[in-house]
Amino acid sequence: MRNQAAIIGTTTWGTTLGILLAQNKIPVVLLARTEAEAQLLASQRCNSRFLPDAPFPDCLSVTSQPQCALQQAGLVFLAVPSDRLRENVRQIMPHLQPGTVIVIATKGLELPTARRMSQVMEDELPSEFHSGICVLSGPNLAKEIVQGKPASTVIAGRDPDSTQKAQNALMSRNFRVYTSNDVLGTELAGALKNIVALGAGMGDGMGTGENAKSAFITRGVAEMTRLGIAAGADPMTFAGLAGLGDVIATCSSRLSRNRYVGEELAKGRSWPEIRESMDNVAEGVNATQGALVIAKELGVEMPIAEMASRVLFEGLSPKEAMAELMGRPARSEW
């Protein structure tokens, strides 16, 4: 019986998920990129780079060998940057066992195609693995969760048995897990909310106030939902944890990387300059480009994503972007 879990990615979120599973008495193996990293994590018994105050539970181990991480794993979580998911899937594919439940904890879109993470997985894995693919998304600021603060998330998948297995593994007194069958909507919501967070951060950096921020978030959720509906998602997903819930957390918290990028852009820093100063990835930047690819294919208007893209890549200032959004023609809200 394969009752072990594996975490692919020693990111803040990957480490947090590993700790959550181990706290539930599930044996967990964290797969590091190099043997040196694996030895460091194993000797320190914590991820000193991202979570120095979160010691590893006894049943969490570390390896750099995919075969060792996966040979007994019935549950695999991937928590790597979206632009590295495909290469990680290729690395682990030969070692995955039939019947494995695979949970994607990455929120993003792959460029230049705007492929969702589950689509990337299906591109790379044989069809017998597809039914076990799930996605995890929600208002999940890892540093709060690893401190034991209450939080919730949603796991979406096509196979109810797979989503329930992942739900049971993660559910705890402080971490409430819901399930969904809307993989498309859950993934789009998780990627698109980061674009809204970029804009909310710009507003914070410009001091536009709470009225403006509230209005901006509301219109951002409307924009997310509009694209989701056109793509075939359930609109209710965008009112749930993966949509509105994640938007609220990402747009308001000082722990949000995407909100931070927006705030720094409002201070006059360029995206390349900001990127060089960050340890973690701000997925909203690539998601902005990916969202516009999907929007063009589906004929959907996305003014917030367009303005974010122009600020990031075309030199438009956040103040000019705000003025253009405020100056759009009058219309009915719905």
N, C-alpha and C positions, 0 to 999 in steps of 0.2 A: 504493500500500500504506500503510495507516494504522498505523504502528509507534510512534506517540506515545502517551503516557499523560497523563491529566488527574487532578488531585486537587481535589475540591470540599471546601473547608474548610481554613482556615489554623490549625487546632487543633494541639495538641502531636502528636497521633497522625497527623493529616493531613500535617503537615510531615515527620514521621519517615518515613512511607510514601513521600513524594516523594523524600526523600534516598536511601532504600533503592533505589528504582527507578533513580534517576539514577546511583547507584554501580554499578549493573548496566549502565550505558551506554544506558539507555532514555531518550530525550528526554521530559521531564516539564514540564507546565505546571501551576502552582499557581494556582487561581482564588481571588482575594481578593474580599472583600465590596464594597470601595470602591476608587476609583482612588487615593486617598491612601494606603490600606494597601498597595496593589500597588506604588506608587512607593517607599514606605518599605522594604518587603521586598526589592525589586529593588536599591535603592541600598545597603542594608546587607549584602546577600547572606547574610542569616540571619534567623531569626524571633526577634528580640531580646526579645520579650515572653515566649515560652515556652521557646525553645531557643537562648539567646544564644551557647552554645559549640559550636554545630553549623553550620558554614558550608555554604552551598549548593554542590553540585557544579556544574561548568560547564554541564552539559546540563539544569539545572533553571532554568526561567524563571517569571515571575509576570505575571499579567494580571488585570484586573477585568472583562474582556469574555468572557462565556460562549462566544460564537462563536469567538473566537480560541483559547480553551482546548480546544474540543471538535471543531473542524472536521477535525482530523487524528488524533483520538484513537480508537484501537481498544480501549483499556482505560481505564475511568473508575472512580476510587475516591471514595466519599462518606464523609467523616469529619467529620460535623457532629453537634451535639446531637440527640437523638431528637425533641425537640419542634420542631425546625426542619427535619427531613428533608423533610417534605412540601413546604414552601415552596421548598426548594432544588431538589427534583425538578421542580417546576413551572417554575422559572427556567431549568433546563438542557434540559428536554424538547424545545423547538423546535430545538435545536442538536445533538441526539444523532443519530449516523449508524446506519443499519441494520447489524446484525451486531456492534454494540459489546458488549463484555463489561463488565458493571457490577458492581463489588464494593462491598458495603455494609460499612463498617468501624465502624459505629455499633452499640453494644450497648444496647438499651433497648426500651421499649414505649410506644407513643403513647397518651396519655390524651385522652378518657375511655374509649376503645373497647378499649384494650389490644391494638391492632393491632401485629403484629410489623413490623420495618422492611421486610422483603421484601414483606409485604402492602401496606404503604404505597406501595412502588414499583409494585406491580402495579395498585393503585388508579389511579395517575397516568399510567402509561405504556401505550401501545398494546400489544396482545397480541404483536406481532412482536418486542418487546424482552424478553418474560418469560423465555424460555429462557436468555438471557444473564445473568440476575440471579444473583449469588453473594453469600455472606456470609462474612466473615472474623472469626474469634474465637479466643481462646487466652490464655495467660499472657503478655501483651504490655505490659509497663511501658515506655512509649515512651522515657523518658530513659535506660534501660539499653540499649535496642536501638540508639538513635542513637549511643551511645558504642561500639558494636561488640561488646557483650557477647553471648554465645550465647543464642539464644532459638528457640522454635518456635511455629507457629500452624497453624490448619486453615482451609481454604477449602471451603465447602460449596455445592453447586449441583446443579441437576437435569440439566444438560448436561455430560457429561464433558469435551468439548472446551473449554468455557468455563472450567471449574475448572482444567484443565491449563494453559491459556494464562495464567491469573492466577498459578498455581503457578510456572510457568517464569519469569515476569517478576520475582517476588519472591525466589525461592530464591537463597541465597548461602552462602558459607562459614560465616557466623555466624548466618544466619536460615534455619532449616529449615521448609519448608512441606509440610503433608500435605493430602490432599483427602478429601472426604466427600460422600455424596449425601443426608445427613440435614439439610436446611435447617432444618426445624422444630426439631429437637433442638439444633442448634448455636446458633440464635437464642435459644431459651428458656434454655439454659445460660448464654449470655453475659449475658443480662439478670438472671436469677435469682441468679447468684453474687454480684452486687453487694448483694443483700439480706443474704446471709450475711456479707458483709464489713462491713456496717453493724453487725450484731450482734457480730461478732468484735472490732470496734473498741470497742464499748461494754464488752465484757469486758476488753479491754486497759486502758481508761480506769478501770475499777473495780478492776483488779489481781486478777482472779479466778484467774489462774494458767494454766499450760500444760495441766493435765489438763482443766480446764473448757473451754479453747479447743479442744482436740482433740476433745472430745466434741461441742461445739457445731458445729464444722465438719462432723463426720461426720453428725450429725443434719440439718444444713443440706443436705448433698448428698443425703441420703435424701429430704428434702422436695422438692428440685428434681427429682429423678428421678421421684418419685411423680406430680408434676404433668405432667412430660414424657410419661410412659407414658400417662396419661389423655388427653393431647392427641394421641397417636399417634406420638410420637418413638421413636427407637431408644434403649433404656436404656443401651446401651454408650457412646453419645455423652457421657453424664454421668460416665462413668469416664475419659474422654479429655481431650485438651487444652482443649477448649471448656468442659468441666465441671470435673472434679477439678483439672486443671492450673491453670485460671484461678482457681479457688477458693483454692488454696494461695498463689498469688502475691498475690491481692487481699486476702486475710485476714492476710498476714504482713508485707507490705512497707510501709515508711514512705512510699513513693511513691504508695500507693493512696489515692485521694481518698475513696472510700467508707469505708474503714477509718478515715481521719482524721475523717470526719463522725461516725461512731459514737463515737470516742474523745472528741470535743468534746461530744457529747451527754451522755456520762458525767460530764463536768466541770460539767454544769448549764447549758450554753448551749442556746438554742433553735435549731431548724432555720432560721428566718428570719435569725437573727443569724449563724449559721455561713455561710449562703448568701451573705450580703452581704460576707463576708470572703474569698471564694474567687474566683479568676480562672477556674478550670475548672469543669465541670459534674460533679456527683455523680449518675450515672444511677440509682443504687440507690433514690433517694427516689421518683421516678416509677415505677420498676419495682415498688416495694412495692405501690403502689396498683393498678398494672396486673395484677400477679400475683394479687391478691385478686379482681379482676374475673374472670379466667380460672378461678380456683379455684371461685368460686361457680357459674359456668356448668357446670363439669365435676363438681361435688360432691366436691372434693378438700379434705382438711383441711391447713391450712398454719399451724400455730401460730407458727412463727418469723416469717413475714411479717406475721401479725396483730399480734404484739407489737411489731415494728418500726414498723408503721403507727400503733399507739397511742402509742408514744414520740414519733414525729415530729409527729403531728397532734392528739393528744388529751391531752397533758400527762402521760402515764404516765412515771414515772421509770425509767431503765435498771435500777436495783436492784429495783424492783417487777416489772418485766418478767422479770428473771432468776428472781425468787422464784416467779412464776406458772409459768414453764416448768419449774422444778425440782419444783414441787408438782403437776404433772399426774399423773393416775392411773397406777399401775403397769401395764405391758403387756409383751408379747413384743417383742423388737427388730424382728422381721420379720413 
